[in-house]
Amino acid sequence: MHYTVVERELELKLILSPERSIPVPARLSYRTDDPYAVHVTFHINSDHPVNWTFSRELLVEGVFRPCGHGDVRVWPTKAEGRSVVLMALSSPDGDALLEAPSAQVSAWLERTLRVVPPGTEGEQLGIDDALDQLLAQ
């Protein structure tokens, strides 16, 4: 099966305290064979990158207003006069607060929304075709 991938490399900031952050290279990835999700890979100083997967809708909404609860929360804010998106991630291994440039995240999200417009994600999964084949037998 053929699918489309929309990726973007960018540098995030891991917020350690109000005065201190460290750069974290990351990759945003969206695949049409997993149309409801976005994947973020963080390249930290370890043997393996850290991967997070969460709802594309959550990230789209988080660019405009605070949203999410539990393991992933996203909200827009200003940092040093720049528009940024903050992502708070929680896992049994720890918590992280990451800052991403709003313009870069928004531009990448717009590309994903052109590939799979909101409300059409289910069509990407081929469920209707599979049901038609099952019922035709």
Disulfide bonds with the S-S distance in Angstrom:
none
